[in-house]
């Protein structure tokens, strides 16, 4: 009996080892992603196979399923120097070579166990029997360096790859067929700022990360995300700050117009939210100019309920911001006359009865109260405050319905963003083949 038990243990051990070895072989190609990658997206191969847009991630068109193993995930990543990369498992290296010859803009050359080429004089391509890596876009002059980088990636062992990083293991906690984990520094600045809310003042965007699952339905990309940090003290502060965010009621969910680029929705008590806002350098830069004209901090302290920031511009010189917030006991209205008297030379505040305009040089900012709603808007006071609350052409109804119930929601309207894709950069470029022609991206934090 004892001998039989030992035999069963031996069989069990062999089976476990076999499973582990098979798993390792399946993931061999992932070690081509460098450990220094600042963002990594994992896409179920079946999702790639079923989407014409996602197939554009790879250059082989109808032959993709013959040369790339789409039973495994396809990875997109961003390198520390800002290049974008694709990593996939090779199914048939000989067929891949023949397919590459039909799309490459240079001869495919052999370097040891690796094949190297380029596509459209801007994307470097390299592969071996296990892994395909595409890297770019780069200039023609930089292609040799990019190809050398690919060779290093294909050569590196697991310890030098993303597989040795906690970032890679974070994928295990994301239940989605499309998922990404990114350092906040890999995101465009305007979109990164909300993820830094709650981080200690000294923390930088390389120390805070975002883990997210992605779903696409009815023309809307929904991203369910969570900010975190591998630094325990920073992560503790991020988790602590979540108490300041209450479920959004959706009061302003239909206030984003079709031509606004980006919006942030939350529900907060201003006195608790203000310290988080003050510690976020990017958002403070946006609001700093307001604090020189009015006591914006005091206005924020009166907020108690839904809050929305909406932006039409991308650059610091073209913020075009609208702010809407539910307020309670706005005692700051008694200070407006003092603000008028304290204006710097060349500046002024005019208006009365809950509607004022600040003017200074080329800048004007209108603010006031409509019942229990505070409004602030770049430029002159609109003809109708109701037009701010319910514009004639609001963002899509599917988007507004996703906002309520979450701790925070961010919306990217892709119509104006398409013209500004260069300004968006980074992870937007990784997402582009997936979200091309999609109407909006909604990022929610539960």
Secondary structure, DSSP 4 states (H G I P E B T S, - for coil): -HHHHHHHHHHHHHHHHHHHHHHHHHTGGGGGSBTT-SEEEEE-HHHHHT-HHHHTTSTTGGGHHHHB-TTS-EEEEE-TTS-EEEEEEBS-HHHHHHHHHTT-SS--EEETTEEEEEETTTEEEEE-SSEEEEEE---GGGHHHHHHHHHHHHH--GGGBGGGSHHHHGGGG--SSEEEEEEGGGS-HHHHHHHHTTS-TT--TTT-EEEEEEEEETTEEEEEEEEE-SSHHHHHHHHHHGGG-PPP--TTTT--BTT--EEEEEEEEHHHHHHHHHH-HHHHHHHHHHHHHS-HHHHHHTEEEEEEEEE--SSTT---EEEEEEES--GGGGGHHHHHHTPPTTEEEEEETTEEEEEETTEEEEEEEETTEEEEEESSPPS-HHHHHS-TTBSPHHHHHHHTTSSEEEEEEHHHHHTTHHHH-THHHHHHHHHTT--EEEEEE-
